[in-house]
Amino acid sequence: DIHSRHLTFSPPPTHTHTMAAGADSHATAVEREFWKHFIPVEFVLADCEVGVLEKPQPFQRAIPRVSYLPFYVRELTEHFQSSAVQVLPEQMELWLSYADAPVKWHLPMGVLFDLIIASSTTRSAAPD
């Protein structure tokens, strides 16, 4: 029997950063360039997977657009391991979803991000 460790994946709201008064416009340009190549993401342990009284903090990271989710499995597992329902390591399988749909692991993060933004735009534009 394989137990799926269910995490939700989501890009946080659009990155906004308030520059201090009189901040150099070069700093803003550098920041924009940085965020063109990195995506701020957040992983949250699903409620049904929490094995402690207090839900753990989300795992947040700026991930390169050209990176892939499997590169982060070890970090995700280590981050949530002490808070998750305990299963034997050989029985654990990681499951990622966004808006209750599975996330496609084989796609680069940039493509996943673009698909998520496109789907949320489509959903918000749909008539009620």
Backbone as a printed PyTorch tensor [residue, N CA C, xyz], in Angstrom:
tensor([[[  0.8460,  -1.1810,   0.0000],
         [  0.0000,   0.0000,   0.0000],
         [  0.8900,   1.2440,   0.0000]],

        [[  0.6960,   2.1140,  -0.9700],
         [  1.4870,   3.3400,  -1.0850],
         [  0.6650,   4.4930,  -0.5180]],

        [[  1.2940,   5.2700,   0.3340],
         [  0.6340,   6.4300,   0.9410],
         [  1.1270,   7.6830,   0.2220]],

        [[  0.2280,   8.4720,  -0.2840],
         [  0.6150,   9.7000,  -0.9770],
         [  0.7380,  10.8470,   0.0000]],

        [[  1.8570,  11.5230,  -0.0220],
         [  2.0520,  12.7260,   0.7850],
         [  1.5390,  13.8630,  -0.0900]],

        [[  0.4540,  14.4750,   0.2830],
         [ -0.2140,  15.4590,  -0.5610],
         [  0.1820,  16.8780,  -0.1630]],

        [[  0.7690,  17.5880,  -1.1080],
         [  1.1350,  18.9820,  -0.9150],
         [  0.4220,  19.8110,  -1.9660]],

        [[  0.0290,  21.0100,  -1.6100],
         [ -0.5190,  21.9090,  -2.6200],
         [  0.5860,  22.8600,  -3.0550]],

        [[  0.5900,  23.1700,  -4.3040],
         [  1.6110,  24.0060,  -4.9260],
         [  0.9210,  25.2590,  -5.4140]],

        [[  1.4930,  26.4020,  -5.1050],
         [  0.8980,  27.6210,  -5.6370],
         [  1.9040,  28.7460,  -5.6760]],

        [[  1.8670,  29.5000,  -6.7590],
         [  2.6750,  30.7070,  -6.7630],
         [  2.0020,  31.7290,  -5.8670]],

        [[  2.7410,  32.3810,  -4.9710],
         [  2.1350,  33.4290,  -4.1550],
         [  1.6130,  34.5620,  -5.0390]],

        [[  0.8420,  35.4750,  -4.4700],
         [  0.3410,  36.6040,  -5.2570],
         [  1.4950,  37.3310,  -5.9430]],

        [[  1.1710,  38.0690,  -6.9700],
         [  2.1810,  38.7980,  -7.7230],
         [  3.1640,  39.4760,  -6.7910]],

        [[  4.4410,  39.3020,  -7.0930],
         [  5.4980,  39.8500,  -6.2410],
         [  5.4400,  41.3710,  -6.2420]],

        [[  5.2860,  41.9080,  -5.0640],
         [  5.3260,  43.3650,  -4.9300],
         [  6.3360,  43.6840,  -3.8510]],

        [[  7.0850,  44.7010,  -4.0730],
         [  8.1200,  45.0860,  -3.1210],
         [  8.1750,  46.6000,  -3.1060]],

        [[  8.0490,  47.1710,  -1.9390],
         [  8.0980,  48.6210,  -1.8190],
         [  9.5400,  49.0450,  -1.6150]],

        [[ 10.0310,  49.8680,  -2.4970],
         [ 11.3940,  50.3660,  -2.3800],
         [ 11.3850,  51.5550,  -1.4200]],

        [[ 12.4590,  51.6950,  -0.6670],
         [ 12.5840,  52.8200,   0.2600],
         [ 12.5790,  54.1280,  -0.5250]],

        [[ 12.1320,  55.1740,   0.1200],
         [ 12.0970,  56.4870,  -0.5310],
         [ 13.4860,  56.8340,  -1.0410]],

        [[ 13.5790,  57.3030,  -2.2700],
         [ 14.8550,  57.6800,  -2.8710],
         [ 15.6620,  56.4840,  -3.3580]],

        [[ 15.0310,  55.2860,  -3.4480],
         [ 15.7610,  54.0940,  -3.8870],
         [ 16.1940,  54.2580,  -5.3360]],

        [[ 17.3080,  53.6970,  -5.6270],
         [ 17.8920,  53.7650,  -6.9580],
         [ 17.0330,  52.9900,  -7.9530]],

        [[ 16.7600,  53.5710,  -9.1200],
         [ 15.9600,  52.8820, -10.1390],
         [ 16.6960,  51.6550, -10.6650]],

        [[ 18.0280,  51.6560, -10.5340],
         [ 18.8060,  50.4830, -10.9330],
         [ 18.4180,  49.2690, -10.0930]],

        [[ 18.1820,  49.4760,  -8.8030],
         [ 17.7780,  48.3790,  -7.9170],
         [ 16.4500,  47.8000,  -8.3820]],

        [[ 15.5240,  48.6500,  -8.7870],
         [ 14.2370,  48.1850,  -9.2830],
         [ 14.4210,  47.3880, -10.5640]],

        [[ 15.2720,  47.8280, -11.4560],
         [ 15.5360,  47.1120, -12.7050],
         [ 16.1660,  45.7560, -12.4240]],

        [[ 17.0880,  45.7070, -11.4680],
         [ 17.7220,  44.4390, -11.1020],
         [ 16.6830,  43.4910, -10.5150]],

        [[ 15.8290,  44.0160,  -9.6530],
         [ 14.7840,  43.1940,  -9.0560],
         [ 13.8420,  42.6370, -10.1310]],

        [[ 13.4390,  43.4690, -11.0800],
         [ 12.5770,  43.0060, -12.1730],
         [ 13.2640,  41.9120, -12.9820]],

        [[ 14.5480,  42.1010, -13.2710],
         [ 15.3070,  41.1010, -14.0330],
         [ 15.3730,  39.7790, -13.2640]],

        [[ 15.6050,  39.8700, -11.9630],
         [ 15.6550,  38.6670, -11.1240],
         [ 14.3450,  37.9010, -11.2170]],

        [[ 13.2180,  38.5940, -11.0250],
         [ 11.9320,  37.9140, -10.9960],
         [ 11.4760,  37.4330, -12.3570]],

        [[ 12.1200,  37.8850, -13.4390],
         [ 11.8150,  37.3380, -14.7600],
         [ 12.2890,  35.8960, -14.8540]],

        [[ 13.3230,  35.5450, -14.1090],
         [ 13.9470,  34.2280, -14.2180],
         [ 13.6480,  33.3110, -13.0400]],

        [[ 13.0330,  33.8140, -11.9970],
         [ 12.6880,  33.0330, -10.8200],
         [ 11.2070,  33.1830, -10.5230]],

        [[ 10.6270,  32.1350,  -9.9460],
         [  9.2150,  32.1480,  -9.6010],
         [  9.0840,  31.9270,  -8.0980]],

        [[  8.4060,  32.8160,  -7.3920],
         [  8.1800,  32.5700,  -5.9680],
         [  7.0760,  31.5150,  -5.8300]],

        [[  7.3770,  30.3940,  -5.1790],
         [  6.3820,  29.3320,  -5.0120],
         [  6.2120,  29.0030,  -3.5290]],

        [[  5.0900,  28.4100,  -3.2280],
         [  4.7740,  28.0200,  -1.8640],
         [  4.1760,  26.6140,  -1.8920]],

        [[  4.6950,  25.7500,  -1.0260],
         [  4.1740,  24.3940,  -0.8850],
         [  3.5600,  24.3000,   0.5030]],

        [[  2.3490,  23.7440,   0.5790],
         [  1.6210,  23.6300,   1.8330],
         [  1.2260,  22.1730,   2.0170]],

        [[  1.4470,  21.6390,   3.2130],
         [  1.0350,  20.2740,   3.5170],
         [ -0.4840,  20.2330,   3.6100]],

        [[ -1.1020,  19.2930,   2.8890],
         [ -2.5610,  19.1750,   2.8970],
         [ -3.0540,  18.8940,   4.3140]],

        [[ -4.2070,  19.4360,   4.6600],
         [ -4.7650,  19.2640,   6.0080],
         [ -4.8410,  17.7940,   6.4150]],

        [[ -5.2140,  16.9170,   5.4790],
         [ -5.3520,  15.4910,   5.8020],
         [ -3.9990,  14.8250,   6.0620]],

        [[ -2.9030,  15.4950,   5.7530],
         [ -1.5650,  14.9530,   5.9580],
         [ -0.9050,  15.4460,   7.2380]],

        [[ -1.5120,  16.4300,   7.8920],
         [ -0.9170,  16.9940,   9.1010],
         [ -1.0950,  16.0000,  10.2480]],

        [[  0.0240,  15.6300,  10.8840],
         [ -0.0070,  14.6630,  11.9690],
         [  0.3330,  15.2670,  13.3170]],

        [[  0.3100,  16.5900,  13.4160],
         [  0.6020,  17.2970,  14.6610],
         [ -0.5310,  18.2890,  14.9280]],

        [[ -0.5440,  18.8650,  16.1140],
         [ -1.6280,  19.7880,  16.4720],
         [ -1.6100,  21.0800,  15.6680]],

        [[ -0.4320,  21.6090,  15.4050],
         [ -0.3160,  22.8800,  14.6890],
         [  0.2010,  22.6440,  13.2670]],

        [[ -0.5120,  23.1870,  12.3020],
         [ -0.1210,  23.0230,  10.9000],
         [  1.2640,  23.6470,  10.6790]],

        [[  2.1430,  22.9580,   9.9270],
         [  3.4930,  23.4880,   9.7130],
         [  3.5100,  24.7080,   8.7950]],

        [[  4.5700,  25.4790,   8.9240],
         [  4.7580,  26.6340,   8.0410],
         [  4.9110,  26.1540,   6.5960]],

        [[  4.4280,  26.9140,   5.6230],
         [  4.6250,  26.5420,   4.2210],
         [  6.1180,  26.5480,   3.8660]],

        [[  6.4590,  25.8130,   2.8500],
         [  7.8140,  25.8140,   2.3090],
         [  7.7870,  26.8160,   1.1580]],

        [[  8.5490,  27.8870,   1.2730],
         [  8.5600,  28.9300,   0.2440],
         [  9.9530,  29.0230,  -0.3520]],

        [[  9.9980,  29.2360,  -1.6520],
         [ 11.2820,  29.2740,  -2.3250],
         [ 11.1360,  30.0460,  -3.6360]],

        [[ 12.1930,  30.7260,  -4.0380],
         [ 12.2700,  31.3140,  -5.3770],
         [ 12.9500,  30.2630,  -6.2440]],

        [[ 12.2120,  29.7340,  -7.2110],
         [ 12.7020,  28.6330,  -8.0370],
         [ 12.9440,  29.1380,  -9.4540]],

        [[ 14.0900,  28.7700, -10.0290],
         [ 14.3580,  29.1860, -11.4150],
         [ 13.2850,  28.6500, -12.3720]],

        [[ 12.9130,  29.4540, -13.3480],
         [ 11.9160,  29.0490, -14.3380],
         [ 12.3460,  27.8050, -15.1100]],

        [[ 13.6490,  27.5800, -15.2430],
         [ 14.1460,  26.4340, -16.0150],
         [ 14.3370,  25.1850, -15.1600]],

        [[ 13.9630,  25.2480, -13.8810],
         [ 14.1220,  24.1220, -12.9690],
         [ 12.8980,  23.2090, -13.0320]],

        [[ 13.0220,  22.0460, -12.3750],
         [ 11.9440,  21.0540, -12.3470],
         [ 11.6020,  20.6970, -10.9050]],

        [[ 10.3410,  20.3530, -10.6490],
         [  9.8940,  20.0000,  -9.3050],
         [ 10.6730,  18.8510,  -8.6610]],

        [[ 11.0340,  17.7960,  -9.3820],
         [ 11.7580,  16.6990,  -8.7190],
         [ 13.0560,  17.1400,  -8.0350]],

        [[ 13.6390,  18.2520,  -8.4500],
         [ 14.8550,  18.7460,  -7.8040],
         [ 14.6100,  19.1940,  -6.3630]],

        [[ 13.3530,  19.3990,  -5.9790],
         [ 13.0100,  19.9300,  -4.6630],
         [ 12.3450,  18.9090,  -3.7430]],

        [[ 12.1920,  17.6740,  -4.2020],
         [ 11.5100,  16.6410,  -3.4210],
         [ 12.2010,  16.4100,  -2.0770]],

        [[ 13.5010,  16.3200,  -2.0750],
         [ 14.2240,  16.0620,  -0.8220],
         [ 13.9940,  17.1980,   0.1860]],

        [[ 14.1170,  18.4490,  -0.2740],
         [ 13.8970,  19.5900,   0.6180],
         [ 12.4610,  19.6210,   1.1420]],

        [[ 11.4900,  19.3390,   0.2750],
         [ 10.0870,  19.3250,   0.6790],
         [  9.8410,  18.2400,   1.7230]],

        [[ 10.3760,  17.0570,   1.4620],
         [ 10.2090,  15.9410,   2.3860],
         [ 10.8170,  16.2700,   3.7400]],

        [[ 12.0180,  16.8230,   3.7440],
         [ 12.6780,  17.1730,   5.0000],
         [ 11.9040,  18.2670,   5.7480]],

        [[ 11.3820,  19.2330,   5.0080],
         [ 10.6570,  20.3480,   5.6350],
         [  9.3910,  19.8580,   6.3500]],

        [[  8.6320,  18.9650,   5.7000],
         [  7.3360,  18.5570,   6.2360],
         [  7.3790,  17.2500,   7.0350]],

        [[  8.4890,  16.5620,   7.0400],
         [  8.5790,  15.2400,   7.6470],
         [  8.1420,  15.2000,   9.1110]],

        [[  8.5680,  16.1480,   9.9120],
         [  8.2420,  16.1150,  11.3410],
         [  6.7810,  16.4910,  11.6320]],

        [[  6.0860,  17.0790,  10.6720],
         [  4.7050,  17.5190,  10.8820],
         [  3.6780,  16.6230,  10.1990]],

        [[  4.1530,  15.7370,   9.3300],
         [  3.2400,  14.9270,   8.5310],
         [  2.8780,  13.6240,   9.2390]],

        [[  1.7580,  13.0470,   8.8040],
         [  1.3610,  11.7260,   9.2720],
         [  2.5140,  10.7880,   8.9610]],

        [[  2.9220,   9.9800,   9.9250],
         [  4.0840,   9.1200,   9.7650],
         [  3.7490,   7.8590,   8.9710]],

        [[  4.5620,   7.6050,   7.9510],
         [  4.4930,   6.3680,   7.1730],
         [  5.9220,   5.8990,   6.9480]],

        [[  6.0800,   4.6410,   6.5910],
         [  7.4190,   4.1380,   6.2840],
         [  7.9220,   4.7880,   5.0070]],

        [[  9.2150,   5.1450,   4.9460],
         [  9.7530,   5.8290,   3.7640],
         [  9.4930,   5.0800,   2.4540]],

        [[  9.5740,   3.7590,   2.4780],
         [  9.3600,   3.0100,   1.2270],
         [  7.8960,   2.9880,   0.8070]],

        [[  7.0000,   3.4290,   1.6840],
         [  5.5800,   3.4790,   1.3650],
         [  5.1140,   4.8910,   1.0100]],

        [[  6.0080,   5.8570,   1.0690],
         [  5.6030,   7.2340,   0.8340],
         [  5.7910,   7.6500,  -0.6220]],

        [[  4.8310,   8.3520,  -1.1040],
         [  4.8720,   8.9100,  -2.4500],
         [  4.4340,  10.3650,  -2.3440]],

        [[  5.1270,  11.2580,  -3.0020],
         [  4.7820,  12.6740,  -2.9410],
         [  3.7580,  13.0080,  -4.0160]],

        [[  2.7470,  13.7510,  -3.6460],
         [  1.6810,  14.1510,  -4.5690],
         [  1.5800,  15.6720,  -4.5100]],

        [[  1.6670,  16.3330,  -5.6540],
         [  1.5370,  17.7860,  -5.7140],
         [  0.3100,  18.1500,  -6.5370]],

        [[ -0.4090,  19.1560,  -6.0450],
         [ -1.5860,  19.6040,  -6.7880],
         [ -1.7020,  21.1150,  -6.7000]],

        [[ -2.4540,  21.6590,  -7.6370],
         [ -2.8070,  23.0770,  -7.6250],
         [ -4.2860,  23.1450,  -7.9680]],

        [[ -5.0770,  23.7900,  -7.1380],
         [ -6.5270,  23.9030,  -7.3380],
         [ -7.1480,  22.5140,  -7.5560]],

        [[ -6.7220,  21.5560,  -6.7260],
         [ -7.2290,  20.1720,  -6.7420],
         [ -6.9200,  19.4090,  -8.0280]],

        [[ -5.9990,  19.8880,  -8.8290],
         [ -5.5620,  19.1710, -10.0300],
         [ -4.0910,  18.7950,  -9.8690]],

        [[ -3.7080,  17.5970, -10.3220],
         [ -2.2990,  17.2010, -10.1920],
         [ -1.3820,  18.1290, -10.9760]],

        [[ -0.1920,  18.3250, -10.4280],
         [  0.8190,  19.1530, -11.0920],
         [  1.6900,  18.2320, -11.9440]],

        [[  1.9790,  18.6570, -13.1420],
         [  2.7810,  17.8510, -14.0740],
         [  4.2660,  18.0350, -13.7710]],

        [[  4.8690,  17.0240, -13.1740],
         [  6.2610,  17.0690, -12.7280],
         [  7.2610,  17.2310, -13.8650]],

        [[  6.9150,  16.7440, -15.0500],
         [  7.8770,  16.7180, -16.1610],
         [  8.0330,  18.0670, -16.8640]],

        [[  7.2220,  19.0370, -16.5070],
         [  7.3120,  20.3530, -17.1430],
         [  8.2220,  21.2800, -16.3290]],

        [[  8.9800,  22.1460, -16.9990],
         [  9.7910,  23.1340, -16.2580],
         [  8.8830,  24.0560, -15.4400]],

        [[  9.4240,  24.5850, -14.3470],
         [  8.6590,  25.4600, -13.4540],
         [  8.0560,  26.6520, -14.1890]],

        [[  8.8010,  27.2330, -15.1170],
         [  8.2900,  28.3800, -15.8680],
         [  7.0470,  28.0330, -16.6580]],

        [[  7.0270,  26.8540, -17.2670],
         [  5.8630,  26.4100, -18.0310],
         [  4.6930,  26.1540, -17.0790]],

        [[  4.9580,  25.4840, -15.9470],
         [  3.9030,  25.2540, -14.9530],
         [  3.2980,  26.5670, -14.4820]],

        [[  4.1570,  27.5120, -14.1610],
         [  3.7030,  28.8220, -13.6980],
         [  2.8180,  29.4870, -14.7610]],

        [[  3.2720,  29.4810, -16.0050],
         [  2.4940,  30.1040, -17.0830],
         [  1.1380,  29.4120, -17.2630]],

        [[  1.1090,  28.0740, -17.1450],
         [ -0.1480,  27.3400, -17.2620],
         [ -1.0910,  27.6730, -16.1060]],

        [[ -0.5480,  27.7840, -14.9080],
         [ -1.3650,  28.1110, -13.7350],
         [ -1.9380,  29.5140, -13.8610]],

        [[ -1.1160,  30.4590, -14.2740],
         [ -1.5940,  31.8380, -14.4480],
         [ -2.6690,  31.8800, -15.5310]],

        [[ -2.4460,  31.1630, -16.6430],
         [ -3.4270,  31.1400, -17.7280],
         [ -4.7350,  30.5130, -17.2590]],

        [[ -4.6620,  29.4170, -16.4840],
         [ -5.8930,  28.7640, -16.0300],
         [ -6.6350,  29.6180, -15.0070]],

        [[ -5.9070,  30.3110, -14.1340],
         [ -6.5970,  31.1620, -13.1440],
         [ -7.2020,  32.3860, -13.8200]],

        [[ -6.5610,  32.8980, -14.8660],
         [ -7.1230,  34.0130, -15.6320],
         [ -8.3860,  33.5770, -16.3450]],

        [[ -8.3570,  32.3700, -16.9090],
         [ -9.5340,  31.8320, -17.6050],
         [-10.6750,  31.6330, -16.6290]],

        [[-10.3610,  31.0680, -15.4310],
         [-11.3850,  30.8410, -14.4220],
         [-12.0100,  32.1380, -13.9430]],

        [[-11.1860,  33.1670, -13.7340],
         [-11.7200,  34.4370, -13.2260],
         [-12.4900,  35.1970, -14.2980]],

        [[-12.2090,  34.9120, -15.5700],
         [-12.9160,  35.5900, -16.6660],
         [-14.2150,  34.8910, -17.0250]],

        [[-14.4010,  33.6430, -16.5450],
         [-15.6140,  32.8910, -16.8690],
         [-16.8270,  33.5180, -16.1830]],

        [[-17.9510,  33.5910, -16.9070],
         [-19.1640,  34.1600, -16.2900],
         [-19.6880,  33.2220, -15.1980]],

        [[-20.3000,  33.7940, -14.1770],
         [-20.8350,  32.9920, -13.0520],
         [-22.1410,  32.3330, -13.4190]]])
